[in-house]
Amino acid sequence: MSVATAVAEQVLNGLTVGMVYVLLAAGLSIIFGVMDVINFAHGELFALGAYFAFAIAAPLGGAGFWVALVAAPLLVAVVGMGIERLAVRRLYGRDPLYHILLTFGLVLIINDLITAVWGKAAKPFPIPAALDQPVTLLGFTYSLYNYGIVIFGAMLAIGTWLLLNRTKFGMIIRAGSQDREMVRNLGINVDTYYTLTFGFGAALAGVAGIVLGAFQNVSPTMGNSVIIPAFVIVVLGGLGSFRGAVVGGLFVGVVQTLARTYTPFLEGLIVFLLMIAVLLVRPNGLFGSAVEESHEGALLHGSGGGVLSPAARKKLGYAVVTALAVVPLFAELTGITYAVTLLEDMLIWALFALSLDLVLGYAGLVSLGHALFYGVGAYAAVLSLMHVTPSVFVALAVAIIVCAAIAWVIGYLSIRVSGVFFAMITLAFAQLFYNAVFKFKWTGGSDGLFGVDTFYGLAGVGIDLSAFELAFGPVILDGGLVRYYFLVLVVVGGYLLARRLIRAPFGTVLQAIRESEERASFVGYDVTAYKRRAFVVSGGLAGLAGGLFAANNGYVAPSFLHWIHSGEVIVMTVLGGMGTLYGPMLGAGVFVAFEDILSSYIDQWQLVIGTLFVLFVIFVPRGLVSLPRTVLDHPVVESALERRRPATTETEAEHE
């Protein structure tokens, strides 16, 4: 085979994959362009289409594929319309962060439903016999099914374009994306059109899932594997641009295929480098128009939502620290030592959530790639322990310095863009680092690094936890307890440091920026510089959290940098109540505890957590810290309290 023929074959492979990306990204782009919704559950709708097709085709034999190709997308469209009606619609007018949070919760729900019905193993989904045959064109043989994907995808893309640009339906949804109230004032039920648009975007994802599912196997992880490339495509092409989704999908498919064949080292890296470059040079993408950064709603922080006075909260804080100090002693006496391990995980995630709150809750920066600092901190700590010194103190210092330095560079490049573009560029950097750690031997590749020795001290002066043991009556203070108390000390110290920063003039400026960036800039503050400093401190604290986990557990793996951890820590921050410091720490503790407890009793624990989180995003957006105030402000409770007040007054009058 000649070089030209080999390249042509790889380009055709890229177009085959790219056409699947086109169908997936087109639905994602339409939903964002019309409704301003960043749908992280789009990948799960993609997987749902593949599984619906598998369930329909299996009992029907040869004709099953063709029936499924029509029926399965319609079922996914119905699911999508239900999601819009029951959940997404309630968040219109809020900051786009809440759409991200809501759809992240839906990821947990849909993925667990898929595994509950079809199991965790991959399912074979054979293509029809008529398409499963070779065809020779231009000197090389290629599967007819691959040609079919390209032709079918092109026809569907053209049909979608005609629907959006040459029909009354397309005219109405395009007008609604510009001015929803104007369309409503014309007597058009724009809400119905929004529901249909979400369903249509979901159906396109379902078609893409069917096409790819027959090309390979159907598995529960297939949605997770395509959602990030889909976001890369819509960013490259332009958020909300259908033409950009088509061009970007084909381009990414070809680039990925050529990189896999001719430059394997760049596979998984090059598309994120392109995404970062486009966001820095042309944030609106190749074909996107300017996106308005002003929204009807804002981030709802939890400060002021509680019912406790500052003095009461201070006493409660002392009580929590006391409990953290006492619980391990009771665990030693009762033999329930697993409680200490669970508390360690809760504390580490609490510090991680605290670090995010500095930028999300106070600076108003939505970082979708914060797992980058957690993972890099873990790698930096383990590499320091392996190659520099076994001192945990040195390893944690290295983790903080490295992550703060990376945060400064990323902040310097990223904070010049704002809103959804900042969220996307942090996601791109995180995915770039996530793919990079697989490439090097010194990072351990896909296996990660493990088996490190630790020493709690400096210059040979300290404690070797493996040999440490000290008895206090019935309680034995061993190395595990020393490690736990050191962790408590670091986490409490991190909280006190963050609180000191927020109460200082620096924190006051951050809160002013959160409330009104334009006003803060007008009075003379360098808004970009303050955001960058907050981002650096946040990155350093996240690196400390990752370093603590690595030092405590003696290993690190690429999964530490996976985007799903960025989503989880955002969930924790909002669940507890952003903008309070202690709220995200509470949210992290509740999330980790629920995950541990539920996973011990039921397989579908993600379904329960996802459902609870979706309800919180919709009904308690200010988080757990605001829950008492939310309950007291409920009309039923207020009415009951009002009825009791006069009765109490009359009783007191009679007594007098």
Salt bridges, closest charged atoms under 4 A:
ASP36 OD2 - HIS295 ND1 3.69
GLU84 OE1 - ARG89 NH2 3.39
GLU181 OE2 - ARG184 NH1 2.68
ASP191 OD1 - ARG184 NH2 2.91
GLU267 OE2 - ARG260 NE 2.93
GLU344 OE2 - ARG483 NE 3.60
GLU515 OE2 - HIS301 NE2 3.40
GLU515 OE2 - ARG514 NE 3.38
GLU517 OE1 - LYS531 NZ 2.72
GLU568 OE1 - HIS565 ND1 3.13
ASP633 OD1 - ARG629 NH1 3.82
GLU642 OE2 - ARG645 NH1 2.58
